[in-house]
Amino acid sequence: MNRKSLAALITAALAVGLAACSSDDSPAAAPPSTQTTTAAVSPFGDDSTDLLFEIHQNNAAAIIETVEQRGGTPDQAIAALLAGEAETGWRSGLPMAPPASDIRDIYGWRFAYNIGAESTDAVRAATETFMDNATKVAVAAADPVAYALAVQQADSRGYVESEHFYKKSETAASEYAAALPAARAAYVELRGAQ
């Protein structure tokens, strides 16, 4: 390096240093990061160690597996999941609407299987019936709410809404629509993105 180059380098360094020192404003400190990550709550509950969480998850898994074994599509699995969520909150063996004293399967029908009402075998059996009824409908499974309602209404037992929904403001249409986000979330959680 020759003298001219060295002098130019020193002059440039002094100029930068003087410019930095002459500023009265200190650089503003970067604000602390307020990044928060919100963990997604499972559609089965917020405590994976809870017994109901496990029941809901196992029943949803049984629904999906049964639909897949029947050659069903992801849309059909979501429709079956939303019917089960809308009717019973993914639980089998719940009491029917009053005044009936019977219990119901996961899709809200009178329980008529010769197996434990709360078992995943009962969920599989009810889903087999759901898939049998699915062969009778012309509604596209791409609209899971309309499809699930059509499947339920195609059942030869006759879908009587008051036996399925009996609270003042409940209707099959409103409950099925409300169940769609949970059904989709359950499918994604158990099978990945659709």
C-alpha positions in Angstrom: 0.0 0.0 0.0 1.5 3.4 -0.9 1.3 6.6 1.0 -1.6 8.1 -1.1 -3.7 5.0 -0.5 -3.0 4.9 3.2 -3.7 8.7 3.6 -7.1 8.2 1.7 -8.0 5.3 3.9 -7.2 7.2 7.1 -9.0 10.3 5.9 -12.1 8.2 5.1 -12.0 6.5 8.5 -11.7 9.8 10.3 -14.6 11.2 8.3 -16.8 8.3 9.2 -15.8 8.5 12.9 -16.3 12.2 13.1 -19.8 11.9 11.5 -20.7 9.3 14.0 -19.4 11.3 17.0 -21.0 14.5 15.9 -24.5 13.2 16.0 -26.3 14.0 19.2 -29.0 11.5 18.6 -28.3 8.1 19.8 -29.7 5.3 17.6 -33.1 4.3 18.9 -33.0 0.9 20.5 -35.1 -1.6 18.7 -38.3 -2.4 20.6 -38.4 -5.7 22.3 -40.0 -8.4 20.2 -43.6 -8.9 21.2 -44.1 -11.9 18.9 -46.5 -14.3 20.4 -47.4 -17.7 19.1 -50.8 -18.9 19.7 -51.0 -22.6 19.8 -53.9 -24.0 17.8 -56.5 -25.6 20.0 -57.4 -29.1 18.9 -61.0 -29.6 17.9 -61.0 -32.4 20.4 -60.4 -30.1 23.4 -57.6 -28.1 25.0 -56.2 -30.9 27.2 -54.8 -33.9 25.4 -54.6 -35.8 28.7 -58.4 -35.5 29.3 -60.5 -38.6 28.8 -63.1 -36.8 26.7 -60.3 -35.5 24.4 -59.2 -39.1 23.9 -62.8 -40.4 23.3 -63.5 -37.6 20.7 -60.2 -38.1 19.0 -60.5 -41.9 18.8 -64.1 -41.7 17.5 -63.1 -39.2 14.9 -60.2 -41.4 13.8 -62.6 -44.4 13.6 -65.0 -42.3 11.4 -62.1 -41.4 9.0 -60.7 -44.9 8.9 -64.1 -46.4 8.1 -64.8 -43.9 5.3 -61.4 -44.6 3.9 -61.8 -48.4 4.1 -65.1 -47.9 2.1 -63.2 -46.0 -0.6 -64.6 -42.7 0.5 -63.0 -39.3 -0.3 -61.6 -36.8 2.1 -64.8 -34.7 1.5 -66.9 -37.7 2.5 -64.8 -38.2 5.7 -65.3 -34.5 6.6 -69.1 -34.9 6.0 -69.2 -37.9 8.3 -67.1 -36.1 10.9 -69.4 -33.1 10.8 -72.5 -35.2 11.1 -71.0 -36.9 14.1 -70.0 -33.6 15.7 -73.3 -31.9 15.0 -75.4 -34.8 16.3 -73.5 -36.0 19.4 -70.2 -34.1 19.7 -68.4 -37.2 18.5 -69.8 -39.4 21.3 -71.8 -42.5 21.0 -74.2 -43.8 23.7 -75.7 -40.5 24.6 -79.4 -40.2 25.6 -82.0 -39.5 22.9 -84.0 -36.3 23.0 -86.8 -36.5 25.6 -89.3 -38.2 26.0 -87.4 -41.1 24.5 -85.4 -43.2 26.9 -83.2 -44.8 24.3 -79.5 -44.0 23.7 -78.2 -42.9 20.3 -75.3 -43.7 18.1 -72.7 -41.1 17.0 -75.0 -39.9 14.2 -78.0 -39.4 16.5 -80.0 -42.5 15.6 -81.5 -45.0 18.2 -78.7 -47.3 19.1 -79.4 -50.8 17.7 -76.1 -52.5 17.6 -75.2 -55.6 19.6 -71.9 -54.0 20.8 -70.9 -51.5 23.5 -72.6 -48.2 22.7 -69.5 -46.1 23.7 -67.0 -48.3 21.9 -65.1 -47.3 18.7 -66.7 -50.4 17.2 -70.0 -48.8 17.6 -68.7 -45.7 15.8 -67.4 -47.8 13.0 -70.7 -49.7 12.7 -72.7 -46.4 12.6 -70.2 -45.0 10.0 -70.8 -48.1 7.8 -74.5 -47.2 7.9 -73.7 -43.6 7.1 -71.6 -44.8 4.1 -74.4 -47.2 3.0 -76.8 -44.2 3.0 -74.3 -42.1 1.1 -74.8 -44.4 -1.9 -78.4 -43.1 -2.1 -77.7 -39.4 -2.5 -76.9 -37.2 -5.5 -75.6 -34.2 -3.6 -71.9 -33.6 -4.2 -69.6 -34.3 -1.2 -67.7 -31.1 -2.0 -70.4 -29.3 0.0 -70.0 -31.3 3.2 -72.9 -29.7 5.1 -75.5 -30.3 2.3 -74.0 -33.8 1.7 -74.1 -34.9 5.3 -77.7 -33.7 5.7 -78.7 -35.5 2.5 -77.0 -38.7 3.7 -78.8 -38.5 7.1 -82.1 -37.8 5.4 -81.6 -40.7 3.0 -81.6 -43.1 5.9 -84.6 -45.5 5.8 -85.3 -44.9 9.5 -86.6 -41.5 8.6 -84.8 -38.5 9.8 -87.0 -36.8 12.4 -85.3 -33.6 13.3 -87.0 -33.3 16.7 -85.5 -36.6 17.7 -82.0 -35.3 16.9 -82.2 -31.7 17.9 -84.6 -30.6 20.6 -83.3 -27.4 22.1 -85.3 -24.2 21.3 -83.0 -22.8 18.5 -81.4 -26.0 17.2 -82.0 -27.2 13.7 -80.1 -29.8 11.7 -79.1 -27.1 9.1 -77.7 -24.7 11.8 -76.0 -27.4 13.8 -74.4 -29.1 10.7 -73.1 -25.7 9.4 -71.7 -24.9 12.9 -69.9 -28.3 13.0 -68.1 -27.8 9.7 -65.0 -25.9 11.1 -64.5 -28.6 13.8 -64.8 -31.4 11.2 -62.3 -29.8 8.9 -59.9 -29.2 11.8 -60.3 -32.8 13.0 -59.5 -34.1 9.5 -56.4 -31.9 9.2 -55.2 -32.9 12.7 -55.7 -36.6 12.0 -54.8 -36.8 8.3 -53.0 -33.5 7.3 -54.1 -30.9 4.9 -56.9 -31.8 2.5 
